Amino acid sequence: MRAYDLILKKRNGKELNDGEISYLINGYVNGEIADYQMAAFLMAVYFKHLNHKETLSLTECMRYSGDTINLDGIKGKKVDKHSTGGVGDKTTLALAPMVAACGAKVAKLSGRGLGHTGGTIDKLEAIPGFRTSMTNKDWISQVNEIGVAIAGQTANLVPADKKIYALRDVTATVDEISLIASSIMSKKLASGADAFVLDIKVGSGAFMKDLDSAKMLAKTMVEIAESSGRQACGVITNMDQPLGNKVGNALEVIEAVETLKNQGPTDFTELCIELGKQMLVFALDIDENEAVKRLEESLLSGTALNKFREFVSAQGGNTEFIDNPETLIKETKQYEYNAAENGVIKGFDTEKIGIAAMTLGAGRAKKGDKLNFSVGFDFKKTIGDKVQRGEPMMTLYYNSGEKLERALEILKEAILIDRSDKTVKKELIFDIIK
């Protein structure tokens, strides 16, 4: 068997069998297949695609390319949530304690942000003292004890995906559905949960720019999960504007806490309830109405907030900020960004908003960049809102005047104001794929 022959076979649109896919993936991880050959294979896949059988085979090869995690030591059904990434997406920070407060077990591995999208681990590390590195034993013990633990991915979890994704990132082969689906699901399956709720973002701030592609990705991931004996659903959600009001690591932690105090933005709270509902249906085998009732009660009664406090403390975090959230951003300066004209906010280029936040220091332009946890944006207006010239649309939190100027230049192109009085509101949840 030669890599050349398999590249040619896929280039010509033919199906690869399990052995051939295993040969390519294992050979690449072991260093027997060169970068340029794997890059050629990925480009062939980009244009010819993988069918369901091939996608499942690729997922399984990557899943077992390194360590896998056994969660049998956790009592009950384990449920996980994954987001494909967006701007202002702090959902896990509020959702995980809400679901755990309702009695479900949430054992979650999360990643860091790169480019315009944020990462859950980065946000958690904005909390002083919070520990994101845990042994499997401690991780499992914490889930059994308090119902929730969130840690960074281990170095040897799905190494094939790490190596292949780095190559996809520099060869323009990231946005291919079978490659995205196998990348995500290989990590989810290796991390050991019984059921997955998949938040598929679509819009200007997401990797999926159109609804049809988002639905296809959701369908593919759900099929992979079910073929592997797991339960899953895909929730297609709007990323044509930032989620909630705040963008930036510490600011998003603050907004998650506000939400757990039942004082959060309507859209963010709605998304947490919807995703939490699906998680509880899987984990506790209850109907959707009962799930919603329990989640809403967790916010009203304060049990979700108490669970968050318990979770932060268990992982070494200082919980004082929960009662005094401004301590997380006390060292930043503030700048009011005002409307340049009268009209209605017609839309956002959400990717550019994410890039502007990255420019301030809230995200990474490249791997290894150091984050400034306290910088970011707090939006006062959203799509459909009327604005008057000179009226504040957002507050920028910054430390560097030079970076502020660069971010402001990007923002000028990121917010579209229409002079008409016509209001436009976009729905938050487009579809649920089961």
FIMAR-583055 format. One line per 4 residues: their letters; for each residue y, x, z negated of C-alpha. Coordinates in steps of 0.001 Angstrom, whole numbers. Layout:
A = Y,X,Z ~ ...
END
This chain:
MRAY = 0,0,0 ~ 3445,1308,944 ~ 6908,119,-86 ~ 7968,404,3568
DLIL = 5370,-2157,4674 ~ 6361,-4633,1950 ~ 10074,-4302,2758 ~ 9253,-4962,6412
KKRN = 7057,-7934,5504 ~ 9826,-9600,3480 ~ 12469,-8678,6071 ~ 10396,-10650,8563
GKEL = 10312,-13650,6230 ~ 6676,-13443,5180 ~ 5336,-14263,1710 ~ 4402,-11438,-644
NDGE = 1376,-11878,-2896 ~ 1205,-11134,-6628 ~ -260,-7669,-6132 ~ 2427,-6661,-3651
ISYL = 5260,-7798,-5918 ~ 3634,-6049,-8877 ~ 3351,-2849,-6840 ~ 7070,-2928,-5992
INGY = 8334,-3745,-9478 ~ 6039,-1449,-11444 ~ 6527,1337,-8933 ~ 10295,1071,-9240
VNGE = 10241,1036,-13052 ~ 7905,4060,-13077 ~ 10113,5990,-10659 ~ 7544,5982,-7836
IADY = 9726,3808,-5577 ~ 13201,5088,-4776 ~ 16502,3272,-5332 ~ 17146,3065,-1607
QMAA = 13806,1329,-996 ~ 14332,-1197,-3794 ~ 17874,-1796,-2495 ~ 16429,-2518,957
FLMA = 13890,-4915,-563 ~ 16600,-6741,-2523 ~ 18703,-7138,618 ~ 15654,-8528,2451
VYFK = 15212,-11035,-389 ~ 18913,-11893,-230 ~ 18580,-12992,3386 ~ 14982,-14290,3469
HLNH = 14681,-15503,-164 ~ 11589,-15899,-2325 ~ 9555,-19098,-2515 ~ 8494,-20623,-5841
KETL = 5261,-18649,-6051 ~ 7004,-15343,-5306 ~ 9833,-16088,-7754 ~ 7332,-16865,-10506
SLTE = 5412,-13666,-9733 ~ 8628,-11595,-9852 ~ 9579,-13209,-13165 ~ 6188,-12444,-14726
CMRY = 6229,-8827,-13531 ~ 9647,-8241,-15068 ~ 8763,-10193,-18227 ~ 5828,-7887,-18996
SGDT = 7514,-4641,-17860 ~ 8352,-3785,-21495 ~ 8183,-5299,-24965 ~ 7653,-9009,-25521
INLD = 8401,-10857,-28755 ~ 5903,-13044,-30592 ~ 7601,-15784,-32608 ~ 4419,-17306,-34035
GIKG = 5609,-16171,-37455 ~ 8417,-18756,-37311 ~ 7422,-22185,-38580 ~ 8032,-25037,-36143
KKVD = 9108,-25179,-32520 ~ 11588,-22513,-31455 ~ 14405,-23494,-29093 ~ 16841,-21256,-27219
KHST = 19968,-21839,-25153 ~ 21273,-19741,-22284 ~ 24572,-19844,-20407 ~ 25039,-18277,-16991
GGVG = 28461,-17083,-18182 ~ 32028,-18295,-18083 ~ 35547,-17897,-19424 ~ 36100,-19094,-22987
DKTT = 32378,-19832,-23370 ~ 31909,-19403,-27095 ~ 29309,-22178,-27225 ~ 26524,-20316,-29046
LALA = 28826,-19541,-31996 ~ 29237,-23230,-32842 ~ 26092,-24669,-31269 ~ 23478,-22497,-33019
PMVA = 24585,-23398,-36584 ~ 24979,-27072,-35603 ~ 21404,-27212,-34318 ~ 20059,-25229,-37277
ACGA = 21903,-27552,-39688 ~ 19926,-30419,-38123 ~ 16614,-28740,-38943 ~ 15719,-26909,-35717
KVAK = 14814,-23221,-35463 ~ 17148,-21098,-33318 ~ 15906,-17534,-32694 ~ 18300,-16159,-30113
LSGR = 18777,-12850,-28336 ~ 22171,-12550,-26648 ~ 23982,-10061,-24453 ~ 27364,-8465,-23937
GLGH = 30012,-9412,-21425 ~ 30784,-7560,-18209 ~ 33644,-8287,-15832 ~ 35418,-11613,-16252
TGGT = 32760,-13305,-18424 ~ 32416,-12795,-22177 ~ 29289,-12005,-24166 ~ 28110,-13623,-27406
IDKL = 27326,-10267,-29044 ~ 30878,-9043,-28389 ~ 32326,-12177,-29962 ~ 30110,-11857,-33041
EAIP = 31150,-8223,-33447 ~ 34764,-9413,-33748 ~ 33669,-10581,-37223 ~ 34140,-7682,-39691
GFRT = 30799,-6254,-40777 ~ 28645,-8528,-38604 ~ 25338,-6864,-37694 ~ 23883,-7651,-34259
SMTN = 21041,-5119,-34410 ~ 17975,-6409,-36269 ~ 14297,-5564,-36484 ~ 11933,-8265,-35237
KDWI = 10622,-8665,-38778 ~ 14108,-9294,-40214 ~ 15036,-11545,-37276 ~ 11978,-13754,-37779
SQVN = 12393,-13760,-41568 ~ 16010,-14923,-41252 ~ 15093,-17777,-38893 ~ 12431,-18954,-41334
EIGV = 14877,-18740,-44229 ~ 18071,-20282,-42806 ~ 17059,-21604,-39379 ~ 19155,-19310,-37179
AIAG = 19492,-15646,-36202 ~ 21299,-14071,-33237 ~ 20750,-10451,-32267 ~ 21335,-8136,-29353
QTAN = 18544,-7539,-26870 ~ 16221,-4646,-27689 ~ 16286,-1561,-25485 ~ 12777,-2075,-24107
LVPA = 12934,-5832,-23507 ~ 12418,-6420,-19759 ~ 13397,-2901,-18591 ~ 12585,-3848,-14994
DKKI = 15404,-6391,-15002 ~ 17877,-3891,-16480 ~ 17080,-1369,-13761 ~ 17008,-3898,-10910
YALR = 20171,-5695,-12044 ~ 22090,-2400,-12117 ~ 21053,-1908,-8491 ~ 21895,-5487,-7500
DVTA = 25335,-5050,-9051 ~ 26226,-2226,-6625 ~ 24422,-3523,-3508 ~ 25993,-7021,-3204
TVDE = 22718,-8774,-4032 ~ 23645,-10415,-7355 ~ 24264,-13963,-6132 ~ 20815,-14872,-4775
ISLI = 19166,-17781,-6566 ~ 15590,-16486,-6860 ~ 16869,-13130,-8149 ~ 19224,-14777,-10659
ASSI = 16513,-17169,-11867 ~ 13857,-14468,-12310 ~ 16359,-12191,-14072 ~ 17350,-14845,-16620
MSKK = 13919,-16352,-17181 ~ 12090,-13025,-17524 ~ 14326,-12275,-20540 ~ 14030,-15801,-21951
LASG = 10238,-15846,-21695 ~ 9917,-12330,-23131 ~ 11997,-13351,-26159 ~ 9356,-15897,-27175
ADAF = 10993,-19334,-27593 ~ 9058,-22540,-26864 ~ 11867,-24420,-25092 ~ 15096,-23558,-23305
VLDI = 18327,-25415,-22654 ~ 20077,-23749,-19722 ~ 23843,-24159,-19332 ~ 24505,-23563,-15629
KVGS = 28218,-22988,-15021 ~ 29746,-23982,-11678 ~ 33287,-23464,-10372 ~ 35954,-20828,-9904
GAFM = 35059,-18971,-13122 ~ 31287,-19038,-12617 ~ 28792,-17060,-10530 ~ 27753,-20363,-8913
KDLD = 30787,-21601,-6985 ~ 29385,-24883,-5647 ~ 27412,-27756,-7170 ~ 24444,-27595,-4779
SAKM = 23805,-23918,-5611 ~ 24088,-24622,-9341 ~ 21565,-27454,-9097 ~ 19181,-25280,-7097
LAKT = 19436,-22507,-9710 ~ 18800,-24988,-12536 ~ 15808,-26485,-10734 ~ 14335,-23041,-10087
MVEI = 14671,-21936,-13717 ~ 13216,-25175,-15073 ~ 10237,-24807,-12715 ~ 9667,-21219,-13877
AESS = 9718,-22315,-17526 ~ 7294,-25175,-16925 ~ 4964,-22979,-14860 ~ 4864,-20633,-17867
GRQA = 3967,-23434,-20280 ~ 7464,-23877,-21716 ~ 9879,-26817,-21775 ~ 13342,-26549,-20231
CGVI = 16288,-28465,-18866 ~ 19373,-27378,-16944 ~ 22814,-28767,-17812 ~ 25327,-28279,-14973
TNMD = 28805,-27777,-16468 ~ 32335,-27258,-15198 ~ 33888,-23781,-15080 ~ 36908,-24636,-12927
QPLG = 38960,-24128,-16077 ~ 38384,-22144,-19283 ~ 36174,-23876,-21838 ~ 38243,-25020,-24801
NKVG = 41686,-23551,-25417 ~ 41058,-19969,-26484 ~ 39889,-16954,-24467 ~ 39195,-13585,-26133
NALE = 36613,-12460,-28671 ~ 38291,-13090,-32046 ~ 40208,-16094,-30676 ~ 36944,-17676,-29539
VIEA = 35385,-17071,-32961 ~ 38389,-18867,-34462 ~ 37954,-21802,-32073 ~ 34244,-22037,-32888
VETL = 35147,-22257,-36588 ~ 37771,-24932,-35841 ~ 35069,-26884,-34013 ~ 32661,-26578,-36929
KNQG = 35468,-27977,-39096 ~ 35522,-30927,-36649 ~ 38955,-29861,-35371 ~ 37944,-28277,-32074
PTDF = 38983,-29077,-28485 ~ 37445,-32236,-27034 ~ 35711,-30534,-24096 ~ 34144,-27803,-26204
TELC = 32926,-30238,-28845 ~ 31492,-32498,-26116 ~ 29556,-29603,-24597 ~ 28155,-28517,-27971
IELG = 26963,-32073,-28634 ~ 25327,-32356,-25188 ~ 23539,-29006,-25335 ~ 22616,-29566,-28982
KQML = 21178,-32971,-28124 ~ 18845,-31440,-25565 ~ 17817,-28697,-28009 ~ 17003,-31161,-30802
VFAL = 14996,-33414,-28472 ~ 12807,-30411,-27622 ~ 12628,-28923,-31115 ~ 12240,-32015,-33296
DIDE = 10723,-34529,-30845 ~ 13430,-37130,-31562 ~ 15273,-39375,-29103 ~ 18714,-38531,-27716
NEAV = 20619,-41104,-29789 ~ 19155,-39764,-33021 ~ 19941,-36208,-31922 ~ 23605,-37038,-31240
KRLE = 23879,-38853,-34572 ~ 22554,-35815,-36469 ~ 24857,-33380,-34649 ~ 27962,-35489,-35242
ESLL = 27015,-35851,-38910 ~ 26619,-32061,-39216 ~ 30271,-31702,-38196 ~ 31585,-34569,-40321
SGTA = 29675,-33573,-43457 ~ 30409,-29852,-43214 ~ 26738,-28841,-43094 ~ 27205,-27093,-39715
LNKF = 30147,-25084,-41104 ~ 28132,-24182,-44198 ~ 25245,-23071,-41965 ~ 27633,-20852,-39985
REFV = 28895,-19312,-43237 ~ 25303,-18702,-44329 ~ 24417,-17198,-40939 ~ 27403,-14809,-40904
SAQG = 26684,-13685,-44465 ~ 22980,-13134,-43706 ~ 23889,-10722,-40911 ~ 26355,-8732,-43004
GNTE = 29576,-10398,-41871 ~ 32600,-10903,-44100 ~ 33032,-14699,-44386 ~ 36640,-14632,-45647
FIDN = 37981,-15252,-42138 ~ 36347,-18698,-42089 ~ 39000,-19930,-44529 ~ 41732,-17597,-43209
PETL = 41011,-17212,-39470 ~ 44385,-15640,-38666 ~ 43143,-12421,-40335 ~ 41110,-11718,-37177
IKET = 44250,-11514,-35012 ~ 46873,-10336,-37505 ~ 47533,-7034,-35713 ~ 48390,-8546,-32317
KQYE = 51754,-9382,-30778 ~ 52386,-12755,-29140 ~ 54007,-13713,-25839 ~ 54719,-17280,-24703
YNAA = 53862,-17880,-21040 ~ 56087,-20695,-19746 ~ 55896,-22977,-16717 ~ 58009,-21768,-13789
ENGV = 58550,-25305,-12419 ~ 58095,-28992,-13141 ~ 54879,-30684,-12098 ~ 51232,-31252,-12936
IKGF = 48603,-28556,-13448 ~ 46365,-29091,-10445 ~ 43893,-26298,-11045 ~ 43038,-22832,-12305
DTEK = 41518,-19798,-10701 ~ 39353,-19294,-13765 ~ 37912,-15992,-12585 ~ 41435,-14549,-12423
IGIA = 42108,-15824,-15952 ~ 39003,-13961,-17075 ~ 40186,-10839,-15247 ~ 43617,-11155,-16889
AMTL = 41915,-11329,-20307 ~ 39844,-8292,-19377 ~ 43061,-6494,-18392 ~ 44462,-7115,-21881
GAGR = 41318,-5489,-23307 ~ 39179,-8553,-24088 ~ 36486,-7611,-21558 ~ 34945,-4636,-19782
AKKG = 35744,-3462,-16284 ~ 32701,-1192,-16533 ~ 29830,-596,-18908 ~ 30871,1346,-21989
DKLN = 34514,221,-22031 ~ 35764,-312,-25593 ~ 36940,-3858,-26394 ~ 40054,-4963,-28208
FSVG = 38651,-7922,-30141 ~ 41995,-9519,-31071 ~ 43636,-9952,-27634 ~ 43413,-12979,-25347
FDFK = 44931,-16374,-24565 ~ 45496,-19683,-26305 ~ 46090,-22430,-23728 ~ 48470,-25282,-24537
KTIG = 47894,-27126,-21242 ~ 44925,-27965,-19061 ~ 44181,-29537,-15663 ~ 45986,-32865,-15281
DKVQ = 48698,-32132,-17854 ~ 52364,-32515,-16907 ~ 54624,-29510,-17516 ~ 58374,-28972,-17521
RGEP = 60031,-25761,-16366 ~ 60272,-23414,-19347 ~ 57613,-25296,-21351 ~ 54924,-23070,-22971
MMTL = 51573,-23221,-21156 ~ 49785,-20569,-23192 ~ 50255,-17901,-25825 ~ 49119,-14382,-24949
YYNS = 47894,-12117,-27741 ~ 48351,-8449,-26816 ~ 48770,-4917,-28165 ~ 49957,-3008,-25107
GEKL = 53134,-3924,-23218 ~ 51791,-2237,-20074 ~ 48578,-4264,-20164 ~ 50599,-7420,-20847
ERAL = 52647,-6872,-17671 ~ 49499,-6393,-15587 ~ 47923,-9525,-17065 ~ 51066,-11572,-16357
EILK = 50983,-10551,-12699 ~ 47398,-11840,-12428 ~ 48235,-15091,-14236 ~ 50985,-15914,-11725
EAIL = 48230,-16492,-9160 ~ 45788,-18161,-11545 ~ 47565,-21436,-12364 ~ 48377,-23984,-9658
IDRS = 51184,-26452,-10415 ~ 51678,-29447,-8096 ~ 55142,-30993,-7989 ~ 53711,-34484,-7556
DKTV = 53047,-36799,-10510 ~ 49431,-37303,-9533 ~ 47118,-36404,-12415 ~ 43668,-34935,-11887
KKEL = 40928,-34666,-14483 ~ 37575,-33020,-13790 ~ 34422,-34065,-15567 ~ 32796,-31510,-17858
IFDI = 29089,-32227,-17259 ~ 28004,-32816,-13686 ~ 24252,-33260,-13984 ~ 21146,-32612,-16096
IK = 18086,-31204,-14373 ~ 14686,-31816,-16006
END
